[in-house]
Amino acid sequence: MNESAVKKIAVFTSGGDAPGMNAAIRAVVRSASYYKIECYGVREGFNGLINDDFTRMGPRSVKNIITEGGTVLRSARSLEFRTKAGRQKAYDNCRKHGIDGIVCIGGDGTFNGAKIFYEEFGIKVIGVPGTIDNDIFGTDNTIGYDTALNTAMEAIDKIRDTATSHNRIFFVEVMGRDAGFIALNSGLATGAIGILIPEKKDSIEDLFSTFERAEKAGKASSIVVVAEGEKLGNIYDLAKATQAGFPDYDIRVAVLGHIQRGGSPSCADRVLGSRLGYGAVIGLMAGKTNVMAGMQSNRLTFTPIDEAIKKHNEMDQELLKISEILAI
């Protein structure tokens, strides 16, 4: 490889934690070491840049973290970084340590902050998509999505056991913010009769029709998976409306919540984090900046951060159709 465009880099995690972030941190640190680049870990995201919380990291700094959920560098949302004065402090600290490249692991809020930082001060930045929501454009999957999806699937499987035992209807809310990827795929994988997601125009009439079809098919218990960003209403209102329409139903609500963010990352997330962490270092060395490293069709790609945060991955319409057919 030609001479590197960076000599000292920093890595941090920001926003919501996601399983596999530690794999990405590990890959950044060890790739930098391999290519003789100094690497610093920054604790608590942009706050760490502002508060000068930099730690020199080497291969042994990241031993055994690939199996751990969460992030060893911790994460935080920084109100101060939204101010010009806060960003100036962050830049001054980067200059003090000689940092000429930053790997930012997080979601669209993290990328937006990195973009502004680059535009104001010129420090090279590369984003690595770490969010369970899978809502970042420019990568087939985001770090943490696969683990969260499997966590949701396992929880819904357990809920189905009790639903079947008592002939109950369960409304199960999964995370994903304004994206329905977890809801669609976990719903399909667990045989839900209904899947409500923000990307699809749902109606209460369609939901009721789903229950009527289930009754005719002889189903005594059912699961409806609801994305937290569903526009039709929150899960409690949907359950209440269904109870009013079907007073004989025994209805329960389960909100899976932050359990989906935790736990040891899946094999897929460990590999993805490793590939993207390595890719971010390679990108910085090649002089790339203001881009996000992603995997598309099993190939490392770099997408302008502007596109990554403004565009959205489209929902697979075939999966939606399959979920409706198989729910009969």
C-alpha positions as CSV (number, residue, x, y, z in Angstrom):
1,M,0.0,0.0,0.0
2,N,1.2,3.6,-0.7
3,E,2.1,5.9,2.1
4,S,-0.8,6.5,4.4
5,A,-2.7,9.8,4.3
6,V,-3.1,9.7,8.1
7,K,-0.6,9.2,10.9
8,K,-2.7,9.4,14.0
9,I,-6.4,8.4,14.2
10,A,-9.1,8.3,16.8
11,V,-12.1,6.1,17.1
12,F,-15.3,6.5,19.1
13,T,-18.8,5.2,19.4
14,S,-21.8,7.6,19.6
15,G,-25.6,7.4,19.9
16,G,-27.4,4.2,20.7
17,D,-25.2,1.2,21.4
18,A,-25.4,-1.8,19.2
19,P,-24.0,-5.4,19.5
20,G,-20.9,-5.6,17.3
21,M,-19.6,-2.1,18.0
22,N,-16.7,-3.7,20.0
23,A,-15.8,-5.8,17.0
24,A,-15.5,-2.6,15.0
25,I,-13.4,-0.9,17.6
26,R,-11.1,-3.9,17.8
27,A,-10.8,-3.9,14.0
28,V,-9.9,-0.2,13.9
29,V,-7.3,-0.5,16.6
30,R,-5.6,-3.6,15.3
31,S,-5.7,-2.5,11.6
32,A,-4.1,0.8,12.6
33,S,-1.4,-1.1,14.5
34,Y,-0.7,-3.3,11.6
35,Y,-0.2,-0.3,9.3
36,K,1.9,1.5,11.9
37,I,-0.7,4.2,12.6
38,E,-1.1,5.6,16.1
39,C,-4.7,5.0,17.4
40,Y,-6.5,6.7,20.2
41,G,-9.9,5.6,21.7
42,V,-12.2,8.4,22.7
43,R,-14.6,7.7,25.5
44,E,-18.3,8.8,25.3
45,G,-18.4,9.9,21.7
46,F,-18.3,13.6,20.9
47,N,-18.3,14.4,24.6
48,G,-14.9,12.7,24.8
49,L,-13.5,14.9,22.0
50,I,-14.7,18.0,24.0
51,N,-13.5,16.7,27.4
52,D,-10.1,15.5,26.1
53,D,-10.9,11.9,27.1
54,F,-8.4,10.3,24.7
55,T,-6.6,6.9,25.4
56,R,-3.8,5.5,23.4
57,M,-4.8,2.0,22.2
58,G,-2.9,-1.0,20.8
59,P,-3.7,-4.6,20.0
60,R,-3.8,-5.7,23.7
61,S,-6.2,-2.9,24.5
62,V,-8.9,-4.6,22.6
63,K,-8.3,-8.3,23.6
64,N,-11.5,-10.4,24.2
65,I,-13.9,-7.5,23.5
66,I,-15.2,-9.1,20.3
67,T,-17.6,-11.2,22.3
68,E,-19.0,-8.4,24.4
69,G,-22.2,-6.4,23.7
70,G,-22.4,-2.7,24.1
71,T,-19.3,-0.6,23.7
72,V,-16.1,-0.5,25.8
73,L,-15.6,3.1,24.8
74,R,-19.0,4.0,26.1
75,S,-21.5,6.2,24.3
76,A,-23.3,9.4,24.9
77,R,-25.4,12.1,23.1
78,S,-23.6,15.4,23.2
79,L,-25.6,18.7,23.4
80,E,-22.4,20.7,23.7
81,F,-21.1,19.4,20.4
82,R,-24.1,20.9,18.7
83,T,-22.6,24.3,19.5
84,K,-19.7,25.9,17.5
85,A,-17.9,26.5,20.8
86,G,-18.2,22.8,21.7
87,R,-16.9,21.7,18.3
88,Q,-14.0,24.2,18.6
89,K,-13.0,22.5,21.9
90,A,-13.1,19.1,20.2
91,Y,-10.9,20.4,17.3
92,D,-8.4,21.9,19.7
93,N,-8.1,18.6,21.5
94,C,-7.6,16.7,18.3
95,R,-4.9,19.1,17.3
96,K,-3.2,18.7,20.7
97,H,-3.0,14.9,20.1
98,G,-2.1,15.3,16.4
99,I,-5.2,13.5,15.2
100,D,-5.6,13.7,11.5
101,G,-8.4,11.1,11.0
102,I,-11.4,9.9,12.9
103,V,-13.5,6.8,12.7
104,C,-17.1,7.5,14.0
105,I,-19.2,4.4,14.8
106,G,-22.9,5.1,15.2
107,G,-26.0,6.1,13.3
108,D,-27.3,9.1,11.4
109,G,-26.9,11.6,14.3
110,T,-23.3,10.5,14.7
111,F,-22.7,10.9,10.9
112,N,-24.3,14.3,10.8
113,G,-22.0,15.5,13.6
114,A,-19.0,14.1,11.9
115,K,-19.9,15.7,8.6
116,I,-20.2,19.2,10.3
117,F,-16.9,18.6,12.1
118,Y,-15.1,17.8,8.8
119,E,-16.7,20.8,7.0
120,E,-15.7,23.2,9.7
121,F,-12.2,22.0,10.5
122,G,-11.1,19.7,7.8
123,I,-10.2,16.6,9.9
124,K,-10.8,13.4,7.8
125,V,-13.8,11.4,9.0
126,I,-15.2,8.0,8.0
127,G,-18.4,6.7,9.5
128,V,-19.1,3.1,10.4
129,P,-22.8,2.2,10.6
130,G,-23.6,0.9,14.1
131,T,-27.4,0.8,14.9
132,I,-29.9,-2.0,15.4
133,D,-32.4,-0.1,13.3
134,N,-30.8,-0.9,9.9
135,D,-31.9,2.4,8.6
136,I,-28.7,3.7,7.1
137,F,-28.4,4.0,3.4
138,G,-25.2,2.6,1.7
139,T,-24.9,-0.7,3.5
140,D,-27.0,-3.9,3.3
141,N,-26.9,-4.3,7.0
142,T,-25.8,-2.1,10.0
143,I,-23.8,-3.4,12.9
144,G,-26.1,-4.7,15.6
145,Y,-29.1,-5.4,13.4
146,D,-28.6,-9.1,13.0
147,T,-28.2,-9.6,16.8
148,A,-31.3,-7.5,17.6
149,L,-33.3,-9.3,15.0
150,N,-32.4,-12.7,16.5
151,T,-33.1,-11.4,20.0
152,A,-36.6,-10.3,18.9
153,M,-37.2,-13.6,17.2
154,E,-36.3,-15.6,20.3
155,A,-38.4,-13.4,22.5
156,I,-41.4,-13.7,20.2
157,D,-41.0,-17.5,20.0
158,K,-41.3,-17.6,23.8
159,I,-44.3,-15.3,23.8
160,R,-45.9,-17.7,21.2
161,D,-45.6,-20.5,23.7
162,T,-47.8,-18.7,26.3
163,A,-50.1,-17.4,23.6
164,T,-50.8,-20.9,22.4
165,S,-51.3,-22.2,26.0
166,H,-54.0,-19.7,26.8
167,N,-55.5,-19.0,23.4
168,R,-54.4,-15.4,23.5
169,I,-53.7,-12.6,21.0
170,F,-50.4,-10.9,21.6
171,F,-49.4,-7.5,20.3
172,V,-45.5,-7.4,20.4
173,E,-43.7,-4.2,19.9
174,V,-40.1,-4.3,18.6
175,M,-37.6,-1.5,18.2
176,G,-36.4,0.1,15.0
177,R,-37.3,3.8,15.5
178,D,-38.9,4.9,12.2
179,A,-37.8,1.8,10.3
180,G,-39.7,-1.6,10.1
181,F,-36.8,-3.9,9.3
182,I,-36.8,-5.7,12.7
183,A,-40.6,-6.0,12.7
184,L,-40.9,-7.4,9.2
185,N,-38.2,-9.9,9.5
186,S,-38.9,-11.1,13.0
187,G,-42.6,-11.2,12.2
188,L,-41.9,-13.4,9.1
189,A,-39.5,-15.6,11.0
190,T,-42.0,-16.2,13.9
191,G,-45.1,-16.7,11.8
192,A,-47.0,-13.6,12.9
193,I,-50.4,-13.1,11.5
194,G,-49.9,-9.4,11.3
195,I,-46.9,-7.1,10.8
196,L,-47.4,-3.3,11.2
197,I,-44.5,-1.1,10.0
198,P,-44.2,2.6,9.2
199,E,-43.2,2.0,5.6
200,K,-46.6,0.5,4.8
201,K,-50.0,2.3,5.0
202,D,-51.9,0.2,7.6
203,S,-55.5,0.7,8.6
204,I,-57.5,-0.7,11.5
205,E,-59.9,-2.2,9.0
206,D,-57.0,-4.2,7.5
207,L,-56.0,-5.4,10.9
208,F,-59.5,-6.5,11.8
209,S,-59.7,-8.3,8.4
210,T,-56.5,-10.2,9.4
211,F,-58.2,-11.4,12.7
212,E,-61.3,-12.4,10.8
213,R,-59.3,-14.5,8.4
214,A,-57.4,-16.1,11.3
215,E,-60.7,-17.0,12.9
216,K,-62.0,-18.6,9.7
217,A,-58.7,-20.6,9.4
218,G,-59.3,-21.9,12.9
219,K,-56.5,-20.1,14.7
220,A,-57.1,-19.8,18.4
221,S,-54.0,-17.7,19.2
222,S,-52.1,-15.1,17.2
223,I,-49.1,-12.8,17.2
224,V,-49.1,-9.3,15.8
225,V,-45.7,-7.7,15.5
226,V,-45.7,-3.9,15.6
227,A,-42.7,-1.6,14.9
228,E,-42.3,1.2,17.5
229,G,-42.6,3.8,14.8
230,E,-45.9,2.5,13.4
231,K,-48.0,5.4,12.2
232,L,-51.4,3.8,12.8
233,G,-51.0,4.2,16.6
234,N,-49.1,2.9,19.6
235,I,-49.3,-0.7,20.6
236,Y,-51.6,-0.1,23.5
237,D,-54.1,1.9,21.4
238,L,-54.1,-0.8,18.8
239,A,-54.7,-3.5,21.4
240,K,-57.6,-1.4,22.9
241,A,-59.2,-0.9,19.5
242,T,-58.9,-4.6,18.8
243,Q,-60.5,-5.5,22.1
244,A,-63.4,-3.2,21.3
245,G,-63.9,-4.8,17.9
246,F,-63.4,-8.4,19.2
247,P,-64.6,-8.3,22.9
248,D,-64.2,-12.1,23.3
249,Y,-60.5,-12.0,22.6
250,D,-58.0,-12.4,25.4
251,I,-55.5,-9.8,24.4
252,R,-52.0,-9.1,25.8
253,V,-49.3,-6.5,25.0
254,A,-45.5,-7.1,25.2
255,V,-43.0,-4.4,24.6
256,L,-39.5,-5.9,24.0
257,G,-37.7,-2.6,24.5
258,H,-33.9,-2.4,25.1
259,I,-33.4,-6.1,25.5
260,Q,-32.9,-5.9,21.7
261,R,-29.8,-3.7,22.1
262,G,-28.0,-6.0,24.5
263,G,-26.3,-9.3,24.5
264,S,-23.2,-10.9,22.8
265,P,-23.2,-10.0,19.1
266,S,-24.0,-12.7,16.6
267,C,-21.4,-14.1,14.2
268,A,-22.7,-11.9,11.4
269,D,-22.3,-8.8,13.5
270,R,-18.8,-9.7,14.7
271,V,-17.8,-10.3,11.1
272,L,-19.5,-7.2,9.8
273,G,-18.0,-5.0,12.6
274,S,-14.5,-6.4,11.8
275,R,-14.9,-5.8,8.0
276,L,-16.2,-2.3,8.4
277,G,-13.6,-1.3,11.1
278,Y,-10.8,-2.5,8.8
279,G,-12.4,-0.8,5.9
280,A,-12.6,2.6,7.7
281,V,-8.9,2.5,8.4
282,I,-8.1,1.5,4.8
283,G,-10.3,4.4,3.6
284,L,-8.6,7.0,5.8
285,M,-5.2,5.7,4.7
286,A,-6.3,6.2,1.1
287,G,-7.3,9.8,1.8
288,K,-11.1,9.2,1.8
289,T,-13.1,11.5,4.0
290,N,-16.7,12.5,4.8
291,V,-17.9,9.0,3.7
292,M,-19.3,5.9,5.4
293,A,-17.9,2.5,5.0
294,G,-20.5,-0.1,4.2
295,M,-21.0,-3.6,2.8
296,Q,-23.1,-4.0,-0.3
297,S,-23.4,-7.3,-2.1
298,N,-20.5,-8.6,0.1
299,R,-18.2,-5.8,-1.1
300,L,-16.7,-2.9,0.8
301,T,-18.1,0.4,-0.4
302,F,-17.8,4.1,0.6
303,T,-20.9,6.2,0.5
304,P,-20.9,10.0,1.0
305,I,-22.2,10.7,4.5
306,D,-24.8,13.2,3.0
307,E,-26.3,10.3,1.1
308,A,-26.1,7.9,4.0
309,I,-28.2,10.1,6.2
310,K,-30.6,11.6,3.7
311,K,-31.5,8.5,1.7
312,H,-33.2,5.4,3.1
313,N,-33.0,1.7,2.4
314,E,-36.3,0.5,0.8
315,M,-38.4,-2.2,2.4
316,D,-38.4,-5.4,0.4
317,Q,-41.9,-5.6,-1.1
318,E,-41.5,-9.3,-1.8
319,L,-40.9,-10.0,1.9
320,L,-44.1,-8.1,2.7
321,K,-46.0,-10.2,0.2
322,I,-44.5,-13.4,1.5
323,S,-45.4,-12.5,5.1
324,E,-49.0,-11.9,4.1
325,I,-49.3,-15.2,2.2
326,L,-47.6,-17.3,4.9
327,A,-49.8,-15.9,7.7
328,I,-52.9,-17.6,6.4
